[in-house]
Amino acid sequence: MASYRDLLQRTKDEIDEIEPAEAAGRADSPLYLDVREQDEWDEGHLPGALHIPRGYLESRVEAAAPDRERPIVVYCAGGARSAFAARTLSELGYGDVRSLAGGYTEWKRNGFPTQLPRTLDAGKRSRYSRHLLIPEIGEAGQLALLDARVLLIGAGGLGSPASLYLAAAGIGRLGIVDADVVDESNLQRQIVHSTKSLGTPKVLSAKGAIEALNPDVEVVPYEERLTSENIDRILGEGWDVIVDGADNFPTRYLVNDASVWHDIPVVHGSIYRFEGQVTVFRPHVGPCYRCLFPAPPPPELAPSCAEGGVLGVLPGIVGSLQASETLKLTLGIGEPLVGRLLLVDALEASFSEVKLRRDPSCPVCGEHPTITEYVDYVEFCAGPRAGAPA
Amino acid sequence: MTRVRIPPTLRTETGGEREVEADGGSVRAVLEDLTERHPALRDRIWEDGEVAPFVNVYLDGEDVRTLDGVDTSVREGQSLILLPAMAGG
């Protein structure tokens, strides 16, 4: 029967070690993999290191480090746990794995660079635990969400689920633009509001609900209607993503033009009766709203939900998709709906997609823009057809 | 025959039908046949002999503006989607 000492020695004979000085001098930027426990990591680690406690190594490493050809330097505190980890990694097919001799202790004693991690406190670790378990999010991702600033246009049907899910996910700062007050006819779908907030401004009603859900979130209420006059001030306050849940065309074209000029991606959603549309407009990367819809339909062809109705749960579906796209953009993961328009049909329970392309002749984001400052959006949307027989 | 998807805002003009059929070898021909069969659609889709700029037309998921416009040829089994913008939120 082998003792621990025998087992360690045998393992070290099977793997390759690397001295801190050699590791620090490497030019091929290996992946540093820290297999220590959370409390050790919290006291400091190698810059840019990936943290997977040894107990989770086998289950998590493939998702976190999919490239098996990339050189890996695995380390622990003194070089024992990392030796066992190195052998495991070799067994998992990683081709170039070395264990840091003397571990973090030796690295630090030699004066090589270390980094103190920004970490979540115990409360946040518990609140966001189901995010932390996902390799694509983890602690770094959750910290990115907590640093993110998202501006919601409208606290209505789409803004309700979007704001609640973004708040629950820990988006650190949520701006909400809406000039309306909560009306009884809103409550069939606008779930961020409640019967007791009837008559109060929507931004304040939403702020109350969001803060009750998650006190980590700072809500910035803009109790005003978005216009050419105030949009630069509001967008200028620094937003990473805009969630467009407006209920009218002038605001949608205004948000589009401003987002292109401010270079802020827009997660677009729109709904009518049983059907919805979702896409992501990423300025200068994908198409913008004007590439998709160069002209708004005449008013008689564009009834609002107030005129034509909407299934109460539909904005729940579409607004949740907008929240999902927003989280993906914030985390830089997955395939956002850039250049794709997702069509949601609740009656058919179907999702279909059409392709969107940038229009080189787009008046706002095209090669030779002809619209370079705000226009009169109400007049633009009333259009030359206004009053013309349909 | 080409299946044409009718958006909710144009269904009054098709008697409530969500999907209708029309015939033709090009997008223009299909849409002309469509508006023959459903005359109420004519003024909704056509503007001065062209497809109105606020109506997007997709052939098998591709915007026909990025193909050959209304002259894009339509083969048997392909489907069209008519899609105007919706503002509701």
Contacts between the chains, C-beta under 8 A, distances in Angstrom:
chain1	res1	chain2	res2	distance
A	154	B	89	5.2
A	156	B	89	5.6
A	157	B	88	7.5
A	157	B	89	5.9
A	158	B	89	4.6
A	159	B	89	7.3
A	244	B	89	7.5
A	245	B	89	4.2
A	246	B	87	7.1
A	246	B	89	5.1
A	247	B	87	6.3
A	247	B	88	5.9
A	247	B	89	4.4
A	248	B	87	5.3
A	249	B	85	7.1
A	249	B	87	4.7
A	252	B	85	7.9
A	252	B	87	6.1
A	269	B	89	6.8
A	270	B	85	7.4
A	270	B	86	4.3
A	270	B	87	6.2
A	270	B	88	5.7
A	270	B	89	6.1
A	271	B	86	6.9
A	271	B	88	4.7
A	271	B	89	6.6
A	272	B	8	5.5
A	272	B	9	6.8
A	272	B	86	4.6
A	272	B	88	4.8
A	273	B	8	5.0
A	274	B	8	7.1
A	275	B	7	7.5
A	275	B	8	5.4
A	275	B	86	7.6
A	276	B	86	7.9
A	277	B	86	6.2
A	292	B	56	7.2
A	292	B	85	7.6
A	293	B	54	6.7
A	293	B	56	7.0
A	293	B	84	7.9
A	293	B	85	4.1
A	294	B	53	5.4
A	294	B	54	7.9
A	295	B	52	8.0
A	295	B	53	4.2
A	295	B	54	4.7
A	296	B	54	6.1
A	296	B	85	6.0
A	296	B	87	7.7
A	297	B	9	7.4
A	297	B	54	4.1
A	297	B	55	7.7
A	297	B	84	4.7
A	297	B	85	6.0
A	298	B	54	7.3
A	301	B	9	5.6
A	301	B	10	7.5
A	301	B	44	6.4
A	301	B	54	7.2
A	301	B	84	6.0
A	302	B	9	6.8
A	302	B	84	7.1
A	302	B	85	7.0
A	302	B	86	7.2
A	302	B	87	5.9
A	303	B	9	6.5
A	304	B	87	6.2
A	304	B	88	5.5
A	305	B	88	4.1
A	305	B	89	7.6
A	308	B	8	7.7
A	308	B	9	7.7
A	308	B	88	7.7
A	310	B	88	6.1
A	315	B	89	7.4
A	341	B	83	7.9
A	343	B	81	7.7
A	343	B	83	7.7
A	347	B	18	8.0
A	352	B	61	7.7
A	353	B	61	6.4
A	354	B	58	4.5
A	354	B	61	4.8
A	354	B	62	7.4
A	354	B	63	6.9
A	354	B	81	6.4
A	354	B	83	7.1
A	355	B	58	7.9
A	355	B	61	5.7
A	355	B	62	5.6
A	355	B	63	6.7
A	355	B	66	7.8
A	356	B	63	6.9
A	357	B	63	6.7
A	357	B	66	5.1
A	359	B	65	7.7
A	390	B	43	5.8
A	390	B	44	7.6
